């Protein structure tokens, strides 16, 4: 397994590095079947999901119930050490011309930007986080942007009230499908 329910496995890091390495491949610009969204957006969204599984938020919550979870040499600690390399692969797409690619890259960068070695990029990422708050209708992405701004000491608008989502989603609509692999 590569990942399941916020679990990082031994295979997760090599797969994440492979996915990061394929982001610049010309085939990543190919639209996904039944959608007008480049495969690159799906790959970036997979990296978002995986990075979130190793995020400070998830890791600290898990550490409460599993002491030693983040000890040096553990699978999760080793994956978290890859965040600067993954950021380098994601950052060229922060200004991509395709909205879905750009938003996925920003969200991935915000989560990866928690790593202390990436602190120098946070002011730049704050600009992108504000753009997500200004333009995105995706509530989870807006939450990531708001939390990053707050964590980095930037002004962030107040949290939005929870709105129940509609269940009229279609399996091959224009929205993201979390049931399909990105590749």
C-alpha positions in Angstrom: 0.0 0.0 0.0 1.1 3.5 -0.7 -1.3 5.3 1.7 -4.6 4.8 3.5 -6.4 6.8 6.1 -3.5 9.1 7.1 -1.0 6.2 7.1 2.4 6.6 5.5 3.9 3.3 4.5 7.4 2.3 3.4 6.3 2.6 -0.3 4.9 6.1 0.2 8.1 8.0 0.0 9.5 6.3 -3.2 6.1 6.7 -4.9 5.9 10.4 -3.8 9.4 11.0 -5.2 8.4 9.3 -8.5 5.2 11.3 -8.7 7.1 14.5 -8.0 9.6 13.6 -10.7 6.8 13.1 -13.3 5.2 16.5 -12.8 7.3 18.1 -15.5 6.9 15.3 -18.0 5.0 16.5 -21.1 2.4 13.7 -20.6 1.4 15.3 -17.3 -0.2 18.0 -19.3 -2.6 15.5 -21.0 -6.2 15.9 -19.9 -7.6 13.2 -17.8 -10.2 11.0 -19.5 -13.8 12.4 -19.1 -12.4 15.7 -17.7 -10.8 18.9 -18.9 -8.2 18.7 -16.2 -4.5 17.9 -16.8 -3.2 14.7 -15.2 -0.7 17.0 -13.5 -3.5 18.4 -11.3 -4.4 14.9 -10.2 -0.8 14.1 -9.4 -0.5 17.3 -7.4 -3.7 16.5 -5.6 -2.3 13.1 -4.7 0.8 14.8 -3.3 -1.5 17.1 -1.3 -3.2 14.1 0.2 0.0 12.4 1.0 1.7 15.5 2.4 -1.4 16.1 4.6 -1.0 12.6 5.9 2.4 13.6 7.2 1.5 17.2 8.1 2.2 18.7 11.5 -1.5 18.6 12.2 -1.9 14.9 11.6 1.5 14.0 13.0 0.9 15.8 16.3 -2.6 14.3 16.7 -1.2 10.8 16.0 1.8 11.3 18.3 -0.6 11.9 21.2 -1.9 8.3 20.8 1.2 6.7 19.5 4.3 8.1 21.3 7.4 7.6 19.2 5.4 7.9 16.0 7.8 10.7 14.8 11.0 9.3 16.2 14.0 9.6 13.9 14.2 6.8 11.5 10.5 6.0 11.5 8.7 5.8 8.1 6.8 9.0 8.9 9.8 10.9 10.0 11.7 9.8 6.9 8.8 10.9 4.7 8.6 14.3 6.5 12.3 14.8 5.8 11.5 14.7 2.0 9.3 17.8 2.2 11.9 20.2 0.9 12.6 18.0 -2.1 8.9 17.6 -2.8 8.4 21.4 -2.4 11.1 21.9 -5.1 9.1 19.7 -7.5 5.8 21.4 -6.7 6.9 25.1 -6.6 7.3 25.5 -10.4 3.5 25.1 -10.7 2.5 27.8 -8.3 1.8 30.1 -11.2 0.6 27.5 -13.7 -1.9 28.8 -16.3 -4.4 26.0 -15.5 -6.4 26.9 -12.4 -6.7 23.3 -11.1 -2.9 22.7 -11.4 -2.1 26.1 -9.8 -4.5 25.5 -6.9 -3.2 22.0 -6.2 0.4 23.2 -6.4 -0.4 26.0 -3.9 -2.1 23.6 -1.4 0.7 21.1 -1.7 3.3 23.9 -1.2 1.5 25.2 1.8 1.4 21.9 3.5 5.0 21.1 2.6 6.0 24.6 3.7 5.6 23.5 7.3 9.1 22.0 7.2 11.5 24.3 9.0 13.9 24.3 6.1 11.2 26.0 4.0 10.6 28.9 6.4 12.2 31.3 4.0 9.4 30.6 1.4 6.5 31.3 3.7 6.1 35.0 3.0 5.9 34.2 -0.7 3.5 31.3 0.0 1.3 33.6 2.0 0.6 35.6 -1.2 -0.6 32.4 -2.8 -2.6 31.4 0.3 -4.4 34.7 0.1 -5.2 34.1 -3.6 -6.8 30.7 -2.6 -8.9 32.5 0.0 -9.9 35.1 -2.6 -10.7 32.8 -5.5 -11.2 29.2 -4.4 -14.6 27.7 -3.7 -13.0 24.5 -2.3 -13.6 24.6 1.5 -10.8 22.1 2.4 -8.3 24.1 0.3 -9.5 27.4 1.9 -9.0 25.8 5.3 -5.4 24.8 4.5 -4.7 28.3 3.3 -6.2 29.9 6.4 -4.3 27.6 8.7 -1.0 28.2 7.0 -1.4 32.0 7.3 -2.3 31.7 11.0 0.6 29.3 11.7 3.1 31.6 10.0 1.9 34.7 11.8 0.1 36.3 8.9 -3.4 37.9 9.1 -6.0 35.5 8.0 -9.8 36.1 7.7 -12.0 34.5 10.3 -13.1 30.9 9.7 -16.1 30.4 7.6 -19.2 28.6 9.0 -19.6 25.0 8.1 -21.9 24.5 5.2 -23.3 21.1 4.3 -22.1 19.9 0.9 -24.5 18.9 -1.8 -24.7 15.2 -2.7 -25.4 15.7 -6.4 -21.8 14.8 -7.3 -21.4 12.8 -10.5 -18.5 10.3 -11.0 -17.3 12.0 -14.1 -18.2 15.6 -13.5 -15.7 18.4 -13.6 -15.0 18.2 -9.9 -12.3 16.1 -8.3 -12.8 12.5 -7.8 -11.2 11.0 -4.8 -12.2 7.5 -5.8 -10.0 7.4 -8.9 -6.2 7.1 -8.8 -4.4 10.2 -10.3 -2.4 8.1 -12.8 
